[in-house]
Amino acid sequence: MPTSLHRMSYLSAATFQPLSLIGLAGLLAVCQSNNDRNGLTGALAVSSDRFFGVVEGPRDSLFNLVARLQRDGRHRDIRILELGPASARIFERWSLVADLVEPRLAISLADVVMPDAIAVETRVAMLEGLTRSLPQVGGLR
Ligand SMILES: Cc1cc2nc3c(=O)[nH]c(=O)nc-3n(C[C@H](O)[C@H](O)[C@H](O)COP(=O)(O)O)c2cc1C
């Protein structure tokens, strides 16, 4: 089943310091166009210098992305938290939620990216809630 729906989530630490709007905008542009093309949806949480990402779509596209993420020098210490079949998509598109852009979400974002034990399902649900609270127009989508 090479094209069956899968979900992957990961934690990592940014190496581009300090995180800047320009750096995030560059990342957003590439991610959005690549993910649209590859049938991938999901979200990337950015808080301080940490990332939590969730991506869902065809299995092959996801494995391909994992390989690219692992070669990307903009982050390190990548920890894949889950990678497996999913029954349905949780995210309708791919979006980026950053404390730099949405300071009002800073406290929740800090929880989502924290490295300690918190169930991956909980993290994904928290991130999904945060993406829903983004403005329809004007947010980084
Ligand atoms: C935290 C983080 C998340 C990323 N998420 C994605 C993503 O969802 N989709 C994507 O195509 N690239 C993503 N990238 C960028 C890839 O690592 C890679 O640079 C990009 O896909 C282009 O790869 P290429 O130069 O090998 O074609 C991400 C990079 C970082 C640092």
The ligand as a MOL file (V3000), in Angstrom:
LIG
                    3D

  0  0  0     0  0            999 V3000
M  V30 BEGIN CTAB
M  V30 COUNTS 31 33 0 0 0
M  V30 BEGIN ATOM
M  V30 1 C 11.7860 22.1690 11.2270 0
M  V30 2 C 11.7080 21.9260 9.7570 0
M  V30 3 C 10.5260 21.4520 9.1980 0
M  V30 4 C 10.4250 21.2160 7.8350 0
M  V30 5 N 9.2570 20.7540 7.3160 0
M  V30 6 C 9.1870 20.5090 5.9910 0
M  V30 7 C 7.9740 20.0330 5.4060 0
M  V30 8 O 6.9510 19.8520 6.0760 0
M  V30 9 N 7.9630 19.8090 4.0660 0
M  V30 10 C 9.0520 20.0300 3.2740 0
M  V30 11 O 8.9780 19.8010 2.0600 0
M  V30 12 N 10.1910 20.4810 3.7830 0
M  V30 13 C 10.2830 20.7290 5.1190 0
M  V30 14 N 11.4400 21.2250 5.6410 0
M  V30 15 C 12.5400 21.5500 4.7110 0
M  V30 16 C 13.2830 20.3060 4.2950 0
M  V30 17 O 14.1640 19.9120 5.3280 0
M  V30 18 C 14.0800 20.5850 2.9910 0
M  V30 19 O 14.9550 21.6540 3.1790 0
M  V30 20 C 13.1580 20.9090 1.8400 0
M  V30 21 O 12.1380 19.9540 1.7440 0
M  V30 22 C 13.9150 20.9640 0.4820 0
M  V30 23 O 14.6670 19.8230 0.3230 0
M  V30 24 P 15.6790 19.6760 -0.9020 0
M  V30 25 O 16.5540 20.8840 -0.8770 0
M  V30 26 O 16.4230 18.4040 -0.6240 0
M  V30 27 O 14.8160 19.6360 -2.1180 0
M  V30 28 C 11.5600 21.4650 6.9990 0
M  V30 29 C 12.7470 21.9410 7.5720 0
M  V30 30 C 12.8300 22.1780 8.9200 0
M  V30 31 C 14.1070 22.7170 9.5140 0
M  V30 END ATOM
M  V30 BEGIN BOND
M  V30 1 1 1 2
M  V30 2 1 2 3
M  V30 3 2 2 30
M  V30 4 2 3 4
M  V30 5 1 4 5
M  V30 6 1 4 28
M  V30 7 2 5 6
M  V30 8 1 6 7
M  V30 9 1 6 13
M  V30 10 2 7 8
M  V30 11 1 7 9
M  V30 12 1 9 10
M  V30 13 2 10 11
M  V30 14 1 10 12
M  V30 15 2 12 13
M  V30 16 1 13 14
M  V30 17 1 14 15
M  V30 18 1 14 28
M  V30 19 1 15 16
M  V30 20 1 16 17
M  V30 21 1 16 18
M  V30 22 1 18 19
M  V30 23 1 18 20
M  V30 24 1 20 21
M  V30 25 1 20 22
M  V30 26 1 22 23
M  V30 27 1 23 24
M  V30 28 2 24 25
M  V30 29 1 24 26
M  V30 30 1 24 27
M  V30 31 2 28 29
M  V30 32 1 29 30
M  V30 33 1 30 31
M  V30 END BOND
M  V30 END CTAB
M  END
